């Protein structure tokens, strides 16, 4: 949602009649001008990763726990597209305004969890 800026979690499982339930479960306050969303399997459950273009951040939201914001990670200027490596437990974020890619560690047992562990490219 843009007004107010929030991430909404819905139950889309099929009812006995075969129709999606579309029942609201939870909502989390997020940044203004969210530009991307990607679901991340961290190894200990799903998180929604939301890129925040204006703020240079990615919000990681635990969708199982009532849409609780687990972390806000500063990744660079103009984060836009997101990609996930489930095997490596990494989140890749393209920073449009500085021509870089930030690599965020999302592994549950990592001491660097929810932190940028590598920046690919030279910020302009």
Secondary structure, 3 states (H helix, E strand, C coil): CECCEEEEEEECCECCCCCECCEEEEEEECCCCEEEEEEEECCCCEEEEEEECCCCEEEEEECCCCCEEEEEEECCCCEEEEEEECCCCEEEEEECCCCEEEEEECCCCCCCCCEEEEEECCCC
